[in-house]
Amino acid sequence: MSIEKKSNAALFERAQKVIPGGVNSPVRAFRAVGGTPRFIASAHGAYMVDAEGRRYIDYIGSWGPMILGHGHPAVLEAVQKAATEGFSFGAPTEREIELAEEILSLVPSMDQVRLVSSGTEAAMSALRLARGATGRSKIVKFEGCYHGHADALLVKAGSGLATFGHPTSAGVPAEVVQHTLVLEYNNLAQIEEAFSLHGKDIACVMIEPIAGNMNFVRASVPFMTTLRELCTKHGALLVFDEVMTGFRVALGSAQSLYAKLIPGFVPDVSVFGKVIGGGMPLAAFGGRRAVMEQLAPLGPVYQAGTLSGNPVATACGLATLREIRQPGFYDALGAKTKSLVDGLLGAAREAGVPMVGDCEGGMFGFFFSNELPQNYPAVIATDKERFNAFFHAMLDSGVYFAPALYEAGFVSAAHSAEDIAATVAAAAKALKR
C-alpha cells in the first residue's frame, strides 16, 4: 500500500495551528538546529520514512527504545496478539508479573518493581518514595541531567551550596524547588560540601549514570564511588535514573558497568523506561523490598495509574527484553556503535575538524571539541554552530541524528555494516565542506 506524500513544511504549518509549537515534545520542533521538522510516516528496521517519502538511517530510535529496530517480527507478533485480547483492563494481568520478573532477573539491585507509563512518572514517583522512606525533604540532582518534567526536578543551580535551585520553567513556584540542590556533574568537591552542609536532611541523590541529555557524558568512577559512600554514610538513597541507559548500554544496565568497577556497588532505587517498553508508553521504578514496601497499598507513599502495566505495552516490553537476552546481542550491538563513532572521529581527523566521541552498548555521543566534556558547562562550550551545520548536512544525506547538540544517539540491532559505512561516508563529505 502506497503512502500519500505530503510536504513536511505544510504539515508543520498545519500542526502549529492546533499544537503548541507544532510538536508534542519540544526538541522535535528543530528550534535548536533550525529548519523544518521531518514528519515521519513509517519506520522499518534501521530506517524512518518521512511524509515526503524520504528515507533516513535512524539514529534516534524513538530516543532509545527501539534497540531491536522498528517493527521487529517477534515484538510485532506479541503486540498484535495482545491487542486482540484487550487494550486495557484496569485490573492485574499475569503479563505484568512476567515483565516484573524479567526486569528483576536482569537488575539484581532491585527486589521489587512498580510499573508506570512514562519516565517522568517513574522519576517523580521514585523521588516521592525516597522522601517517604527517609522522612527527609531535600534532594540532590546534577546540572545537565534530565529526569522528566516533574516540578521538583525542573531546576537550575542556585547561587551557592548553601542555597537551593531556581525553577527552569514557568508555572513552577519557587517554593516547590526550595528543597532541590543542583550540583555540577562529576564535581567531587561540590558533592562532598553539599553533604557536609545538608547531609542529615538529604533524602536522595538522583543521577543519570551516563547523562544522555547533555549528549553523552559518563559519571567518573571516583565520582560514583563518592556518591555511594556519602549516601550510605548519611542515610540518603542513591537513585539511578536509567530511563535512557537501562538495557541500552548493557544487559544489566549502567549500574552493572559500575558494579564491575566499584566493589559491592548498587544503587538504592532505579528508574527505567524506553527499552523496557520496546516503544510503547511504559516505565518502572524499583529497589530493595524494605523501600518498595513504603508504597501504597502496603505503605504511606501514594502512587497510582490507570494505564500502569497496560497489557499491550507489557507485551511489547516483554518481547523486547527476551530478544536482547540472546547470547552475543550486546557484543554485536556494542561493536556496531563503536564502529560508527570510530568512523565519525576518523572522518573528522581527516577533515581537520576537532571532534571527540564516546559510546557504550547501543548509545553514543559526539562533540565538536578537542576533549570530552565532563559536565554541563563544558558541553555548552562545544561548537554548536558546527554541530548544527553538520546535522543538516547529514539530514540532507539521509542520516537522522538527534536535532540538538544536547542529545545522545542510538544504534539498534537492525543497523547493518552498510548503514554504518554509508553514515561515515556522508559524514566525511559533510566535514570536508
N, C-alpha and C positions, 0 to 999 in steps of 0.2 A: 504494500500500500504506500503510495507516494505521499509525502508531507507537503502541504501547500506552503510555498515560500512567502515570507513576509519580511519587511525591512526592519532591522534592529532599531534604526532611528525612529521609524513610525511607531513601533511598539513602545519604545521608551517615552515618546511624546504622549501616547495614549495612557501609559501607566502613570505618568506624573499627574494626570488629572484625577486619578482615583486612589493612588497610593502615595503616601508622603515620600518625596524624593524619587518616586517611581520604583522603589525596591522595598522588600520586606526585611532586609538586613543591610545596614549602611554600606559596608565595604563593596557590595555588589554594584553600587552606583558609579564606580570608576572615578569618584571625586579625587582620590589620591593620585591617580595617574593621568586623568583627563580622558576625554573621548567618550564614545558611546558604549554602554554595556552590551554584551552579547546575550541575547535571549535564547536559551537552549531549548531545542525542540525534542531532542532524543540523545541517548548515550548508549554505547555498547563497548564492552571490553575496556580498552585504554583511551577511548575517543568520545568526544562530545560533538554534536552537530547543532549549529545554531539555526535560527529561524530563516536565514537566507540560504541554508543548505551547505554552509561552510563547515568542514570538519577540522577539529583540533585534537592534538595529542594533549590529554588532560592530566595536568599535574596538581589539580586542586582536589579531585576525588571527593567532592562534596565536603571539602575541608577536613578530610581524614577518614571518613567511614568506609569508603569504597576500596578497602585493602585487597579485595579479590578482583577489582574492576567492576564495571557496570554490567548487570544482568547475568551474573554467574549462574550457570544452569542449576546447580544444587540449591542455591538460595532462591532462585526464581520458582522452582518447583515447591519448595517449602512454603513460600509466601502464598502461592496460588492455592495450595491445599488448605492452608489456614484460613484464607479468605472465604472459601466455600463453607467452612464450619461456623463462621460468625466473626464480625468485625470487632465487637466489644461486648462484654457481659456485665462488667461492674461487679464481678464475683471472682473468686480464686480459680485458677486453672493449673493443671499438672505441669504445663509447659513453663510456667513461672518458676516452679520448683526446679525443673531441669536446667533452666538458664542460670538460676542462682547457684546450683551445684556445679555447673560448668565453670562459672566465673571463680568461685571459691577454690576449685581444684587447681586453678592456674595462679591464684594470688594467695599464698599461704599466710600473709599478714592479717587476713580477714577471716573471722568465724561466721559472720552473718552479713547479709547484704539486703538493702531495700531498693527495689526498682522504682524508677520515676520516669518522666517523659522528656526531660531536657537537661543539658549540662548545667544551665543556670539554676534549675530547680534542685539538682543534686548538690551543687556547691552551696547554695543558700541553706539547704536542709542540713548539710554537714556542719556548717557554721553554727546553726541553731543547736544542733546536737552537742557540739563541743562546748558551747556556753552552758547548756543544760547539764551536761555531765560533770563539768568542773565547778559550776556555780560562779563563774567569773564572766566579766563583760568585755574585756579588751582583747583585740585580735591584732595580729601582725600579718601584713601582706607585703609584696615587693613591687616596686615600680616597674612597669612593663609586663607584669603577669596579669592575665585577664581570667577572671573566674565567673563570667556571666554578668548579667546586668542587675543583680540584686543591689538594693540601695546601699547597704553597708560596705559593698565591695567596689563601688564606683567612686574611687577616692584617689586624689593626688597627694603628694608628700606635703607634710606640714613644714613649718619654718625651722624645726629642730626636734631632737629626740624627746624633749620634754613636752612637746605639743603634738596634737594628733592631726589627721588628714583633713582635707577640704574636699567637698563634692566636686566631681568632674562632670556632672550632669545637672542641668536644670531639673527641678522637681525633687531633688534630694535635699532635705533640710540638713543644715549643719549639725544639728543635734543627733541625727541618725548616724553620722560618721565620726562622732566625737570620741568613740572608743576604738577607732581603726588607726593603727600606726603603720605608715608606709615607709619602708626602708629600701635602700639600694641593693639590688640583686648582687650576690657574690661579695658583699662588703662585710667582712668578719668583724671589724671594729664596731660597726653600727649595730649589728645584732647583739653583740656582747653588751654594748652600752644600753640597748633597749631593755634587755633582761635585767641588767643591773638597776635600772630606774623603775621598771614596771613588772618585774618577774612574778610577784605574788598576785598580780591582777590579770595576767595574760591567760586567756582560755585556750588559744591555739595560735600556731603559725601555719598559714596556708601558702603553699608554693607550687608552682609548676616546676617539676624537677628538670625538665628541658622546656624552657619557655618557647612556645610556638606562636606567641602573639607579639613578640618583638623579633620576629623571623625565626631564628634557631639559635638559642643561647643555652648552654648547659650550666647547671649548678656545679661548681667545682667540688671535688671530693672533700677538701678541707672545710669548705663552707657547709656542705651537707652534714659532715661529721659534727661540726659545731652546733648546727641546728638540733640534731638529735640529742646531743649531750645537754644542751641548755633546756630543751623541752622536758627531758627526763628529770633534770635537777630541780626545776621549778614547778613541776606538776602540770605543765601545759601539754596539749595534744599537738602532735605534728600531723598536719593534714596534707596529703599528696593530692593535688589536682591532676589526675591522669585522664581527663576528658579527651585530650589530644594524644597523649603518649601511650595511653592504655592499649595494650595489644598491638600497638603501631610500631614501637621501637624494639620490642622483644615479646616473646610469648608470655613471659612473666611481667611485662610492662616495665616502665623505667625503674621502678623500685627493685626489680630483680638485678638490674645493672649495678645499682648502688650496693645491694646486698653482697655482690661478688667482691666489691672493693672496700667495704666497711664491715668488719666482723660483727655479726649479730644485728645488722641494720634492718629495721622495719618501721614504717610509718604507723601512726595510731589509727588514722582514718584515711580512707582512699575514696576518690571520686572518679567515676568512669562515665564515658559517653561514646559517641561516634562509632567506633568499631564494634562495640557490643550490641549495637542496634543494626549494623550492616547497612545503614542508610535510612532506616526508619527512626521516628522520634522515640528514643529510648535512652535512658541513662541510669546510673546507680550510685549509691554510696554505701560503704561498708567499713567494718572494723572489728575489734575484739568484742566478744559476746557481752562483757560487762558494760561496754559503752553502748552497743546497739540496743541492749535491753532497756535503755533510758527512753526509747521511742514508744509512742502510743502504738498499740493498746497496752503494752506492758508497763511503760513508764510515763513520766510527766511531759516529755518533749513531743509536741503535736506535729504531725506531718501526714498529709493525705493527698490523694489524687484520683480523679475519676478514671483516667486512662492509664494509670500505673499498671505495668505488667500486661499491657494490651496484647491480645493473643496473636495478632498478625505481626506486630513488632517483635515479640519474643520469638516467633518462628523464624523471622529474618535474622535476628541476632544469633540464635542458637545454631542455625545452619552455617553462618559465617564463622563462628568460633570453632565449630567442628572441622571446617575446612582448613583453618590456619594451624590446627594441631598436627597436620600431616607432616611426617618426617621430612626435614630439609627445606620446609617452607621458608623459614626466616633466613637461612643461609642464602637461598636463591634471591629473596627479596633484597636483603642487605647488599648482595653483590651488584644487583641492578642499580640500586640507589648510589652506591659508591662509584660505579662506572659513569653514571650521569654527572655527579659532582666533579669527579676527576676530569671528565671530558670538558665540562664548562670551564674549570680552572685552567686546563691546558690551553683551551682556545683563547682565554683572556691573556695568558702569558705570551702566547704567540702574537697577539694583537698589541701587546704593551699596555694592557689595561689592568690597573690594580683590582684584583678580586680575590676574596677568600670565601671558603665554604666549609660546611661540616654536615655530617649525616649520621643517622643511627637507624637500623632497620629500614622501614619504608618512609622515613621522614627526613627532610633535608632543608638546608637554607644556604643562601649565598649573599654576600655583601660586596659593594664596590668600595673597597677599603684595603689598607695594607696589612691589617691584623684583625683577627676575630674579636668582635665586641664581647665583653663580659657582663655588660649591664645596659640599661636603657639609655643613659646619656651617650654612651659610645655608639649605640645603634643609630640614634638620631643624628650623629655626627658623620655618618657614612654618606656617600654621594647619591642623594635622592634623585637629582636631575638625570644622572646617568642611568639609574635604575629605571626611571620612567621611560626614557628613550629606548632602553633595551627591552622593556616589557612590550612596548608597541611594535618594535621590530620583530620580536618573536611571535606576537599575536598575528601579525601580517603574514608570517611564515607558517601559520597553522600550529603554533605551540602556545598552550594556555597555561601560563604561570599565574600565581596569585596577583591580583591587581592592586598591590600595595607593598611597599618596602617592608612592612612590619609583619608579614605573614609567612609562615613556613610553607614548604611544598611537600607533596606526597607522591610516592611511586606505588603502583599496585602490581600484583602478580600478573596482571594482564599486559603490562608493558613488555614489549619484546626488545631484543637486542637491536632490531632495525629501528624501533621507535627511539631508543636512546641515541643511536647513531644519527638519525635524522635531526634530532633535537640539537646535538652537539654541532652538526654541520650548519644548521641555521644560526646557532649562537656564534660560530666562527665568522660567518658573513656579517652578522649584526655588529659584533665587536670591532671588526675591521673598519666598519663605517663610522 
